[in-house]
Amino acid sequence: MNKNSNGLLASESMKKNNSGVLEVALVCVCYNAYQDALRLLKSIEKSYSQTKGVNLTVVLSDNSTNENNKELIDNLNFSFQYIYIKNDNIGYFPAFYKGVQATEQAPEQFDYVIVSNVDLTVAESFFNELYLLKTASDIGVIAPRVLSQSTGLDSNPKILVRPSKFRITLFRFISSSPFSFSLYKKLKHHIRGRYSKPKSVNTSVIMKPSFMYGAHGAFMVFTKQYFNSGAHVNYPRFLFGEEGFVAEECRKVGLKVEHQPVLVINDREHGSTSLETSAFICNEHKKSYDYFLKNYMK
């Protein structure tokens, strides 16, 4: 999966297949959030039904340990190809990886491969804008406008520049103790509450694309070039650090991460991770920083 089968030249621009149809795979990762999953799937159906020229495959990759309300997603019928798979509780990107495999196609056969949490929805215009998008050949990942339901602010660009080894080491230290991790979160929340005033965002305003180091992990759009260049999505950590992993994969093969505000996502934020204990979240953050330091900060 992580080997390119027919690598593209850097000068080539991204093109739809010969029939003019855009091939898209979208993997939604669900953890004990079937109501959210249903809401997301309905938004995908609404957006897709208003779009021509897109062939869409959606995989619901289910990590749930509590199957209460699972009947909400049983026997669903959509106008796109819908695949349901049940996993053990294997984590976010591992479930994404399983979902890509469930399509039974190599990822580079799609024009775009998308990973998504379920505690969000896609805008009605999403698939139409994706169809119209002109993606340069040096773009590996596209970051949409991820609008926070609580603040109205765009969560992208997520990470503008590559973090230093000192910064990663510092965050690893903070995450080494539930007490220091909790204190950091409270301080961060206080600073944001004091100096960042919530405001609504006019989604009709046309914003220019821009580049960043890392895209927000809740919703990432991988291009055909990402996989053709040899980058992969087999990130072995359970949670967190996905932004850095993907950014480093792009960096390794000479591709960029681009913010495309015309693609709009509405984010309810942390519908699944908020159910976990602080100690668990803290430890998973630490493991992700350990992985980053070991693999990218030698």
C-alpha positions as protocol buffer text, in pm:
chain_id: "A"
residue {
  index: 1
  type: MET
  ca { x: 0 y: 0 z: 0 }
}
residue {
  index: 2
  type: ASN
  ca { x: 286 y: 234 z: 69 }
}
residue {
  index: 3
  type: LYS
  ca { x: 463 y: 170 z: -261 }
}
residue {
  index: 4
  type: ASN
  ca { x: 390 y: 374 z: -570 }
}
residue {
  index: 5
  type: SER
  ca { x: 279 y: 165 z: -865 }
}
residue {
  index: 6
  type: ASN
  ca { x: 306 y: 432 z: -1136 }
}
residue {
  index: 7
  type: GLY
  ca { x: 474 y: 742 z: -996 }
}
residue {
  index: 8
  type: LEU
  ca { x: 383 y: 1079 z: -1146 }
}
residue {
  index: 9
  type: LEU
  ca { x: 638 y: 1326 z: -1270 }
}
residue {
  index: 10
  type: ALA
  ca { x: 656 y: 1646 z: -1065 }
}
residue {
  index: 11
  type: SER
  ca { x: 548 y: 1848 z: -1367 }
}
residue {
  index: 12
  type: GLU
  ca { x: 225 y: 1653 z: -1412 }
}
residue {
  index: 13
  type: SER
  ca { x: -95 y: 1815 z: -1289 }
}
residue {
  index: 14
  type: MET
  ca { x: -370 y: 1616 z: -1127 }
}
residue {
  index: 15
  type: LYS
  ca { x: -633 y: 1494 z: -1369 }
}
residue {
  index: 16
  type: LYS
  ca { x: -963 y: 1309 z: -1346 }
}
residue {
  index: 17
  type: ASN
  ca { x: -984 y: 973 z: -1515 }
}
residue {
  index: 18
  type: ASN
  ca { x: -1055 y: 945 z: -1887 }
}
residue {
  index: 19
  type: SER
  ca { x: -1431 y: 955 z: -1836 }
}
residue {
  index: 20
  type: GLY
  ca { x: -1406 y: 1287 z: -1652 }
}
residue {
  index: 21
  type: VAL
  ca { x: -1531 y: 1128 z: -1330 }
}
residue {
  index: 22
  type: LEU
  ca { x: -1363 y: 1208 z: -1000 }
}
residue {
  index: 23
  type: GLU
  ca { x: -1294 y: 894 z: -796 }
}
residue {
  index: 24
  type: VAL
  ca { x: -1318 y: 963 z: -420 }
}
residue {
  index: 25
  type: ALA
  ca { x: -1290 y: 738 z: -115 }
}
residue {
  index: 26
  type: LEU
  ca { x: -1399 y: 871 z: 224 }
}
residue {
  index: 27
  type: VAL
  ca { x: -1326 y: 673 z: 541 }
}
residue {
  index: 28
  type: CYS
  ca { x: -1524 y: 778 z: 850 }
}
residue {
  index: 29
  type: VAL
  ca { x: -1387 y: 647 z: 1180 }
}
residue {
  index: 30
  type: CYS
  ca { x: -1653 y: 588 z: 1446 }
}
residue {
  index: 31
  type: TYR
  ca { x: -1601 y: 523 z: 1816 }
}
residue {
  index: 32
  type: ASN
  ca { x: -1919 y: 489 z: 2026 }
}
residue {
  index: 33
  type: ALA
  ca { x: -2082 y: 769 z: 1829 }
}
residue {
  index: 34
  type: TYR
  ca { x: -2347 y: 620 z: 1601 }
}
residue {
  index: 35
  type: GLN
  ca { x: -2567 y: 930 z: 1620 }
}
residue {
  index: 36
  type: ASP
  ca { x: -2275 y: 1140 z: 1497 }
}
residue {
  index: 37
  type: ALA
  ca { x: -2198 y: 883 z: 1228 }
}
residue {
  index: 38
  type: LEU
  ca { x: -2556 y: 895 z: 1102 }
}
residue {
  index: 39
  type: ARG
  ca { x: -2550 y: 1275 z: 1096 }
}
residue {
  index: 40
  type: LEU
  ca { x: -2226 y: 1274 z: 897 }
}
residue {
  index: 41
  type: LEU
  ca { x: -2348 y: 1013 z: 650 }
}
residue {
  index: 42
  type: LYS
  ca { x: -2668 y: 1208 z: 590 }
}
residue {
  index: 43
  type: SER
  ca { x: -2466 y: 1524 z: 520 }
}
residue {
  index: 44
  type: ILE
  ca { x: -2247 y: 1330 z: 276 }
}
residue {
  index: 45
  type: GLU
  ca { x: -2558 y: 1200 z: 99 }
}
residue {
  index: 46
  type: LYS
  ca { x: -2706 y: 1549 z: 77 }
}
residue {
  index: 47
  type: SER
  ca { x: -2387 y: 1698 z: -67 }
}
residue {
  index: 48
  type: TYR
  ca { x: -2322 y: 1406 z: -301 }
}
residue {
  index: 49
  type: SER
  ca { x: -2678 y: 1406 z: -437 }
}
residue {
  index: 50
  type: GLN
  ca { x: -2626 y: 1763 z: -558 }
}
residue {
  index: 51
  type: THR
  ca { x: -2303 y: 1683 z: -742 }
}
residue {
  index: 52
  type: LYS
  ca { x: -2233 y: 1533 z: -1082 }
}
residue {
  index: 53
  type: GLY
  ca { x: -1908 y: 1382 z: -1198 }
}
residue {
  index: 54
  type: VAL
  ca { x: -1805 y: 1219 z: -869 }
}
residue {
  index: 55
  type: ASN
  ca { x: -1791 y: 847 z: -800 }
}
residue {
  index: 56
  type: LEU
  ca { x: -1790 y: 816 z: -421 }
}
residue {
  index: 57
  type: THR
  ca { x: -1707 y: 523 z: -194 }
}
residue {
  index: 58
  type: VAL
  ca { x: -1772 y: 575 z: 178 }
}
residue {
  index: 59
  type: VAL
  ca { x: -1638 y: 336 z: 441 }
}
residue {
  index: 60
  type: LEU
  ca { x: -1765 y: 350 z: 798 }
}
residue {
  index: 61
  type: SER
  ca { x: -1475 y: 203 z: 995 }
}
residue {
  index: 62
  type: ASP
  ca { x: -1628 y: 122 z: 1332 }
}
residue {
  index: 63
  type: ASN
  ca { x: -1406 y: 100 z: 1643 }
}
residue {
  index: 64
  type: SER
  ca { x: -1698 y: 109 z: 1886 }
}
residue {
  index: 65
  type: THR
  ca { x: -1683 y: -87 z: 2211 }
}
residue {
  index: 66
  type: ASN
  ca { x: -2043 y: 3 z: 2304 }
}
residue {
  index: 67
  type: GLU
  ca { x: -2293 y: -89 z: 2033 }
}
residue {
  index: 68
  type: ASN
  ca { x: -2592 y: 83 z: 2189 }
}
residue {
  index: 69
  type: ASN
  ca { x: -2783 y: 268 z: 1914 }
}
residue {
  index: 70
  type: LYS
  ca { x: -2604 y: 72 z: 1644 }
}
residue {
  index: 71
  type: GLU
  ca { x: -2942 y: 17 z: 1482 }
}
residue {
  index: 72
  type: LEU
  ca { x: -2915 y: 380 z: 1366 }
}
residue {
  index: 73
  type: ILE
  ca { x: -2658 y: 276 z: 1105 }
}
residue {
  index: 74
  type: ASP
  ca { x: -2780 y: -74 z: 1027 }
}
residue {
  index: 75
  type: ASN
  ca { x: -2928 y: -138 z: 682 }
}
residue {
  index: 76
  type: LEU
  ca { x: -2851 y: 210 z: 551 }
}
residue {
  index: 77
  type: ASN
  ca { x: -2896 y: 282 z: 181 }
}
residue {
  index: 78
  type: PHE
  ca { x: -2725 y: 565 z: -3 }
}
residue {
  index: 79
  type: SER
  ca { x: -2668 y: 680 z: -359 }
}
residue {
  index: 80
  type: PHE
  ca { x: -2293 y: 631 z: -313 }
}
residue {
  index: 81
  type: GLN
  ca { x: -2116 y: 300 z: -251 }
}
residue {
  index: 82
  type: TYR
  ca { x: -2133 y: 234 z: 122 }
}
residue {
  index: 83
  type: ILE
  ca { x: -1912 y: -14 z: 308 }
}
residue {
  index: 84
  type: TYR
  ca { x: -1934 y: -95 z: 679 }
}
residue {
  index: 85
  type: ILE
  ca { x: -1650 y: -268 z: 864 }
}
residue {
  index: 86
  type: LYS
  ca { x: -1622 y: -357 z: 1232 }
}
residue {
  index: 87
  type: ASN
  ca { x: -1282 y: -336 z: 1401 }
}
residue {
  index: 88
  type: ASP
  ca { x: -1150 y: -397 z: 1745 }
}
residue {
  index: 89
  type: ASN
  ca { x: -1079 y: -63 z: 1912 }
}
residue {
  index: 90
  type: ILE
  ca { x: -765 y: -7 z: 1705 }
}
residue {
  index: 91
  type: GLY
  ca { x: -741 y: 373 z: 1702 }
}
residue {
  index: 92
  type: TYR
  ca { x: -796 y: 655 z: 1454 }
}
residue {
  index: 93
  type: PHE
  ca { x: -542 y: 612 z: 1173 }
}
residue {
  index: 94
  type: PRO
  ca { x: -524 y: 233 z: 1209 }
}
residue {
  index: 95
  type: ALA
  ca { x: -901 y: 229 z: 1146 }
}
residue {
  index: 96
  type: PHE
  ca { x: -849 y: 468 z: 852 }
}
residue {
  index: 97
  type: TYR
  ca { x: -588 y: 231 z: 709 }
}
residue {
  index: 98
  type: LYS
  ca { x: -829 y: -63 z: 748 }
}
residue {
  index: 99
  type: GLY
  ca { x: -1100 y: 142 z: 579 }
}
residue {
  index: 100
  type: VAL
  ca { x: -882 y: 216 z: 277 }
}
residue {
  index: 101
  type: GLN
  ca { x: -806 y: -157 z: 248 }
}
residue {
  index: 102
  type: ALA
  ca { x: -1181 y: -232 z: 264 }
}
residue {
  index: 103
  type: THR
  ca { x: -1233 y: -53 z: -70 }
}
residue {
  index: 104
  type: GLU
  ca { x: -1027 y: -334 z: -226 }
}
residue {
  index: 105
  type: GLN
  ca { x: -853 y: -78 z: -444 }
}
residue {
  index: 106
  type: ALA
  ca { x: -503 y: 65 z: -421 }
}
residue {
  index: 107
  type: PRO
  ca { x: -530 y: 418 z: -278 }
}
residue {
  index: 108
  type: GLU
  ca { x: -359 y: 571 z: -583 }
}
residue {
  index: 109
  type: GLN
  ca { x: -652 y: 453 z: -794 }
}
residue {
  index: 110
  type: PHE
  ca { x: -862 y: 727 z: -632 }
}
residue {
  index: 111
  type: ASP
  ca { x: -822 y: 1095 z: -713 }
}
residue {
  index: 112
  type: TYR
  ca { x: -877 y: 1174 z: -345 }
}
residue {
  index: 113
  type: VAL
  ca { x: -875 y: 961 z: -30 }
}
residue {
  index: 114
  type: ILE
  ca { x: -1031 y: 1127 z: 276 }
}
residue {
  index: 115
  type: VAL
  ca { x: -1012 y: 1047 z: 646 }
}
residue {
  index: 116
  type: SER
  ca { x: -1277 y: 1188 z: 877 }
}
residue {
  index: 117
  type: ASN
  ca { x: -1396 y: 1181 z: 1234 }
}
residue {
  index: 118
  type: VAL
  ca { x: -1772 y: 1134 z: 1268 }
}
residue {
  index: 119
  type: ASP
  ca { x: -1840 y: 1431 z: 1496 }
}
residue {
  index: 120
  type: LEU
  ca { x: -1864 y: 1668 z: 1201 }
}
residue {
  index: 121
  type: THR
  ca { x: -2062 y: 1722 z: 881 }
}
residue {
  index: 122
  type: VAL
  ca { x: -1971 y: 1822 z: 526 }
}
residue {
  index: 123
  type: ALA
  ca { x: -2120 y: 2136 z: 373 }
}
residue {
  index: 124
  type: GLU
  ca { x: -2375 y: 2096 z: 94 }
}
residue {
  index: 125
  type: SER
  ca { x: -2123 y: 2240 z: -150 }
}
residue {
  index: 126
  type: PHE
  ca { x: -1840 y: 2007 z: -48 }
}
residue {
  index: 127
  type: PHE
  ca { x: -1836 y: 1751 z: -329 }
}
residue {
  index: 128
  type: ASN
  ca { x: -1917 y: 2004 z: -597 }
}
residue {
  index: 129
  type: GLU
  ca { x: -1624 y: 2220 z: -482 }
}
residue {
  index: 130
  type: LEU
  ca { x: -1401 y: 1913 z: -466 }
}
residue {
  index: 131
  type: TYR
  ca { x: -1496 y: 1827 z: -823 }
}
residue {
  index: 132
  type: LEU
  ca { x: -1414 y: 2180 z: -943 }
}
residue {
  index: 133
  type: LEU
  ca { x: -1087 y: 2197 z: -747 }
}
residue {
  index: 134
  type: LYS
  ca { x: -765 y: 2238 z: -945 }
}
residue {
  index: 135
  type: THR
  ca { x: -494 y: 2058 z: -752 }
}
residue {
  index: 136
  type: ALA
  ca { x: -132 y: 2119 z: -845 }
}
residue {
  index: 137
  type: SER
  ca { x: 101 y: 1822 z: -885 }
}
residue {
  index: 138
  type: ASP
  ca { x: 309 y: 1913 z: -578 }
}
residue {
  index: 139
  type: ILE
  ca { x: 13 y: 1893 z: -335 }
}
residue {
  index: 140
  type: GLY
  ca { x: -1 y: 1585 z: -115 }
}
residue {
  index: 141
  type: VAL
  ca { x: -273 y: 1678 z: 132 }
}
residue {
  index: 142
  type: ILE
  ca { x: -559 y: 1928 z: 124 }
}
residue {
  index: 143
  type: ALA
  ca { x: -685 y: 2086 z: 445 }
}
residue {
  index: 144
  type: PRO
  ca { x: -1046 y: 2212 z: 424 }
}
residue {
  index: 145
  type: ARG
  ca { x: -1202 y: 2491 z: 624 }
}
residue {
  index: 146
  type: VAL
  ca { x: -1290 y: 2310 z: 949 }
}
residue {
  index: 147
  type: LEU
  ca { x: -1538 y: 2538 z: 1125 }
}
residue {
  index: 148
  type: SER
  ca { x: -1572 y: 2492 z: 1499 }
}
residue {
  index: 149
  type: GLN
  ca { x: -1935 y: 2475 z: 1611 }
}
residue {
  index: 150
  type: SER
  ca { x: -1842 y: 2639 z: 1942 }
}
residue {
  index: 151
  type: THR
  ca { x: -1636 y: 2932 z: 1811 }
}
residue {
  index: 152
  type: GLY
  ca { x: -1713 y: 2960 z: 1440 }
}
residue {
  index: 153
  type: LEU
  ca { x: -1339 y: 2971 z: 1374 }
}
residue {
  index: 154
  type: ASP
  ca { x: -1146 y: 2770 z: 1117 }
}
residue {
  index: 155
  type: SER
  ca { x: -920 y: 2506 z: 1277 }
}
residue {
  index: 156
  type: ASN
  ca { x: -691 y: 2526 z: 973 }
}
residue {
  index: 157
  type: PRO
  ca { x: -416 y: 2608 z: 919 }
}
residue {
  index: 158
  type: LYS
  ca { x: -347 y: 2374 z: 1209 }
}
residue {
  index: 159
  type: ILE
  ca { x: 35 y: 2385 z: 1225 }
}
residue {
  index: 160
  type: LEU
  ca { x: 199 y: 2656 z: 1016 }
}
residue {
  index: 161
  type: VAL
  ca { x: 565 y: 2558 z: 1052 }
}
residue {
  index: 162
  type: ARG
  ca { x: 754 y: 2242 z: 1144 }
}
residue {
  index: 163
  type: PRO
  ca { x: 795 y: 2221 z: 1523 }
}
residue {
  index: 164
  type: SER
  ca { x: 1144 y: 2218 z: 1669 }
}
residue {
  index: 165
  type: LYS
  ca { x: 1288 y: 1926 z: 1862 }
}
residue {
  index: 166
  type: PHE
  ca { x: 1277 y: 2143 z: 2175 }
}
residue {
  index: 167
  type: ARG
  ca { x: 904 y: 2207 z: 2129 }
}
residue {
  index: 168
  type: ILE
  ca { x: 822 y: 1839 z: 2081 }
}
residue {
  index: 169
  type: THR
  ca { x: 1038 y: 1746 z: 2380 }
}
residue {
  index: 170
  type: LEU
  ca { x: 861 y: 2007 z: 2591 }
}
residue {
  index: 171
  type: PHE
  ca { x: 517 y: 1874 z: 2501 }
}
residue {
  index: 172
  type: ARG
  ca { x: 637 y: 1521 z: 2568 }
}
residue {
  index: 173
  type: PHE
  ca { x: 744 y: 1634 z: 2915 }
}
residue {
  index: 174
  type: ILE
  ca { x: 407 y: 1803 z: 2977 }
}
residue {
  index: 175
  type: SER
  ca { x: 230 y: 1482 z: 2869 }
}
residue {
  index: 176
  type: SER
  ca { x: 442 y: 1264 z: 3096 }
}
residue {
  index: 177
  type: SER
  ca { x: 217 y: 1349 z: 3393 }
}
residue {
  index: 178
  type: PRO
  ca { x: -165 y: 1377 z: 3408 }
}
residue {
  index: 179
  type: PHE
  ca { x: -120 y: 1668 z: 3650 }
}
residue {
  index: 180
  type: SER
  ca { x: 107 y: 1875 z: 3422 }
}
residue {
  index: 181
  type: PHE
  ca { x: -106 y: 1781 z: 3120 }
}
residue {
  index: 182
  type: SER
  ca { x: -425 y: 1894 z: 3295 }
}
residue {
  index: 183
  type: LEU
  ca { x: -259 y: 2216 z: 3411 }
}
residue {
  index: 184
  type: TYR
  ca { x: -141 y: 2291 z: 3057 }
}
residue {
  index: 185
  type: LYS
  ca { x: -490 y: 2233 z: 2915 }
}
residue {
  index: 186
  type: LYS
  ca { x: -647 y: 2466 z: 3173 }
}
residue {
  index: 187
  type: LEU
  ca { x: -389 y: 2737 z: 3106 }
}
residue {
  index: 188
  type: LYS
  ca { x: -437 y: 2701 z: 2730 }
}
residue {
  index: 189
  type: HIS
  ca { x: -815 y: 2724 z: 2767 }
}
residue {
  index: 190
  type: HIS
  ca { x: -782 y: 3032 z: 2989 }
}
residue {
  index: 191
  type: ILE
  ca { x: -555 y: 3212 z: 2743 }
}
residue {
  index: 192
  type: ARG
  ca { x: -780 y: 3131 z: 2450 }
}
residue {
  index: 193
  type: GLY
  ca { x: -1088 y: 3241 z: 2642 }
}
residue {
  index: 194
  type: ARG
  ca { x: -926 y: 3569 z: 2738 }
}
residue {
  index: 195
  type: TYR
  ca { x: -763 y: 3670 z: 2412 }
}
residue {
  index: 196
  type: SER
  ca { x: -966 y: 3488 z: 2148 }
}
residue {
  index: 197
  type: LYS
  ca { x: -1320 y: 3613 z: 2103 }
}
residue {
  index: 198
  type: PRO
  ca { x: -1555 y: 3371 z: 1927 }
}
residue {
  index: 199
  type: LYS
  ca { x: -1688 y: 3502 z: 1600 }
}
residue {
  index: 200
  type: SER
  ca { x: -1892 y: 3368 z: 1316 }
}
residue {
  index: 201
  type: VAL
  ca { x: -1728 y: 3298 z: 981 }
}
residue {
  index: 202
  type: ASN
  ca { x: -1900 y: 3392 z: 656 }
}
residue {
  index: 203
  type: THR
  ca { x: -1854 y: 3078 z: 447 }
}
residue {
  index: 204
  type: SER
  ca { x: -1954 y: 3265 z: 132 }
}
residue {
  index: 205
  type: VAL
  ca { x: -1639 y: 3478 z: 149 }
}
residue {
  index: 206
  type: ILE
  ca { x: -1380 y: 3352 z: -99 }
}
residue {
  index: 207
  type: MET
  ca { x: -1045 y: 3299 z: 69 }
}
residue {
  index: 208
  type: LYS
  ca { x: -717 y: 3224 z: -102 }
}
residue {
  index: 209
  type: PRO
  ca { x: -549 y: 2886 z: -63 }
}
residue {
  index: 210
  type: SER
  ca { x: -237 y: 2882 z: 152 }
}
residue {
  index: 211
  type: PHE
  ca { x: 29 y: 2637 z: 263 }
}
residue {
  index: 212
  type: MET
  ca { x: 102 y: 2495 z: 605 }
}
residue {
  index: 213
  type: TYR
  ca { x: 310 y: 2227 z: 772 }
}
residue {
  index: 214
  type: GLY
  ca { x: 26 y: 2018 z: 918 }
}
residue {
  index: 215
  type: ALA
  ca { x: -348 y: 1994 z: 853 }
}
residue {
  index: 216
  type: HIS
  ca { x: -612 y: 1946 z: 1123 }
}
residue {
  index: 217
  type: GLY
  ca { x: -652 y: 1572 z: 1175 }
}
residue {
  index: 218
  type: ALA
  ca { x: -1031 y: 1568 z: 1199 }
}
residue {
  index: 219
  type: PHE
  ca { x: -1064 y: 1578 z: 821 }
}
residue {
  index: 220
  type: MET
  ca { x: -779 y: 1536 z: 572 }
}
residue {
  index: 221
  type: VAL
  ca { x: -794 y: 1500 z: 194 }
}
residue {
  index: 222
  type: PHE
  ca { x: -509 y: 1296 z: 44 }
}
residue {
  index: 223
  type: THR
  ca { x: -435 y: 1342 z: -326 }
}
residue {
  index: 224
  type: LYS
  ca { x: -339 y: 1077 z: -579 }
}
residue {
  index: 225
  type: GLN
  ca { x: 12 y: 1226 z: -577 }
}
residue {
  index: 226
  type: TYR
  ca { x: 51 y: 1149 z: -207 }
}
residue {
  index: 227
  type: PHE
  ca { x: 31 y: 774 z: -267 }
}
residue {
  index: 228
  type: ASN
  ca { x: 199 y: 775 z: -609 }
}
residue {
  index: 229
  type: SER
  ca { x: 499 y: 947 z: -452 }
}
residue {
  index: 230
  type: GLY
  ca { x: 543 y: 664 z: -201 }
}
residue {
  index: 231
  type: ALA
  ca { x: 385 y: 826 z: 106 }
}
residue {
  index: 232
  type: HIS
  ca { x: 150 y: 609 z: 312 }
}
residue {
  index: 233
  type: VAL
  ca { x: -111 y: 628 z: 590 }
}
residue {
  index: 234
  type: ASN
  ca { x: -5 y: 329 z: 800 }
}
residue {
  index: 235
  type: TYR
  ca { x: 56 y: 535 z: 1115 }
}
residue {
  index: 236
  type: PRO
  ca { x: 93 y: 288 z: 1405 }
}
residue {
  index: 237
  type: ARG
  ca { x: -12 y: 510 z: 1695 }
}
residue {
  index: 238
  type: PHE
  ca { x: -357 y: 470 z: 1853 }
}
residue {
  index: 239
  type: LEU
  ca { x: -440 y: 842 z: 1877 }
}
residue {
  index: 240
  type: PHE
  ca { x: -283 y: 1186 z: 1824 }
}
residue {
  index: 241
  type: GLY
  ca { x: 16 y: 1300 z: 1624 }
}
residue {
  index: 242
  type: GLU
  ca { x: -155 y: 1228 z: 1292 }
}
residue {
  index: 243
  type: GLU
  ca { x: -95 y: 1584 z: 1171 }
}
residue {
  index: 244
  type: GLY
  ca { x: 280 y: 1552 z: 1226 }
}
residue {
  index: 245
  type: PHE
  ca { x: 298 y: 1205 z: 1074 }
}
residue {
  index: 246
  type: VAL
  ca { x: 119 y: 1313 z: 757 }
}
residue {
  index: 247
  type: ALA
  ca { x: 323 y: 1634 z: 735 }
}
residue {
  index: 248
  type: GLU
  ca { x: 645 y: 1434 z: 760 }
}
residue {
  index: 249
  type: GLU
  ca { x: 527 y: 1188 z: 496 }
}
residue {
  index: 250
  type: CYS
  ca { x: 466 y: 1484 z: 264 }
}
residue {
  index: 251
  type: ARG
  ca { x: 801 y: 1636 z: 356 }
}
residue {
  index: 252
  type: LYS
  ca { x: 978 y: 1305 z: 284 }
}
residue {
  index: 253
  type: VAL
  ca { x: 848 y: 1290 z: -74 }
}
residue {
  index: 254
  type: GLY
  ca { x: 863 y: 1664 z: -148 }
}
residue {
  index: 255
  type: LEU
  ca { x: 489 y: 1740 z: -140 }
}
residue {
  index: 256
  type: LYS
  ca { x: 299 y: 2029 z: 22 }
}
residue {
  index: 257
  type: VAL
  ca { x: -4 y: 2059 z: 251 }
}
residue {
  index: 258
  type: GLU
  ca { x: -252 y: 2312 z: 112 }
}
residue {
  index: 259
  type: HIS
  ca { x: -539 y: 2490 z: 285 }
}
residue {
  index: 260
  type: GLN
  ca { x: -844 y: 2507 z: 56 }
}
residue {
  index: 261
  type: PRO
  ca { x: -1115 y: 2717 z: 230 }
}
residue {
  index: 262
  type: VAL
  ca { x: -1366 y: 2648 z: -49 }
}
residue {
  index: 263
  type: LEU
  ca { x: -1404 y: 2301 z: 104 }
}
residue {
  index: 264
  type: VAL
  ca { x: -1613 y: 2350 z: 418 }
}
residue {
  index: 265
  type: ILE
  ca { x: -1651 y: 2113 z: 714 }
}
residue {
  index: 266
  type: ASN
  ca { x: -1859 y: 2182 z: 1027 }
}
residue {
  index: 267
  type: ASP
  ca { x: -1695 y: 2037 z: 1338 }
}
residue {
  index: 268
  type: ARG
  ca { x: -1871 y: 1954 z: 1666 }
}
residue {
  index: 269
  type: GLU
  ca { x: -1528 y: 1870 z: 1814 }
}
residue {
  index: 270
  type: HIS
  ca { x: -1411 y: 1580 z: 2030 }
}
residue {
  index: 271
  type: GLY
  ca { x: -1735 y: 1384 z: 2033 }
}
residue {
  index: 272
  type: SER
  ca { x: -1541 y: 1060 z: 2092 }
}
residue {
  index: 273
  type: THR
  ca { x: -1214 y: 1156 z: 2260 }
}
residue {
  index: 274
  type: SER
  ca { x: -1401 y: 1363 z: 2519 }
}
residue {
  index: 275
  type: LEU
  ca { x: -1544 y: 1036 z: 2651 }
}
residue {
  index: 276
  type: GLU
  ca { x: -1198 y: 909 z: 2747 }
}
residue {
  index: 277
  type: THR
  ca { x: -1022 y: 971 z: 3078 }
}
residue {
  index: 278
  type: SER
  ca { x: -767 y: 1250 z: 3107 }
}
residue {
  index: 279
  type: ALA
  ca { x: -497 y: 999 z: 3207 }
}
residue {
  index: 280
  type: PHE
  ca { x: -561 y: 794 z: 2892 }
}
residue {
  index: 281
  type: ILE
  ca { x: -554 y: 1102 z: 2667 }
}
residue {
  index: 282
  type: CYS
  ca { x: -238 y: 1225 z: 2838 }
}
residue {
  index: 283
  type: ASN
  ca { x: -60 y: 892 z: 2785 }
}
residue {
  index: 284
  type: GLU
  ca { x: -160 y: 872 z: 2418 }
}
residue {
  index: 285
  type: HIS
  ca { x: -23 y: 1222 z: 2361 }
}
residue {
  index: 286
  type: LYS
  ca { x: 306 y: 1118 z: 2520 }
}
residue {
  index: 287
  type: LYS
  ca { x: 329 y: 811 z: 2296 }
}
residue {
  index: 288
  type: SER
  ca { x: 269 y: 1024 z: 1987 }
}
residue {
  index: 289
  type: TYR
  ca { x: 548 y: 1265 z: 2087 }
}
residue {
  index: 290
  type: ASP
  ca { x: 778 y: 969 z: 2152 }
}
residue {
  index: 291
  type: TYR
  ca { x: 702 y: 841 z: 1802 }
}
residue {
  index: 292
  type: PHE
  ca { x: 771 y: 1181 z: 1645 }
}
residue {
  index: 293
  type: LEU
  ca { x: 1100 y: 1224 z: 1830 }
}
residue {
  index: 294
  type: LYS
  ca { x: 1218 y: 873 z: 1743 }
}
residue {
  index: 295
  type: ASN
  ca { x: 1126 y: 885 z: 1376 }
}
residue {
  index: 296
  type: TYR
  ca { x: 1163 y: 1248 z: 1269 }
}
residue {
  index: 297
  type: MET
  ca { x: 1388 y: 1427 z: 1518 }
}
residue {
  index: 298
  type: LYS
  ca { x: 1698 y: 1209 z: 1516 }
}
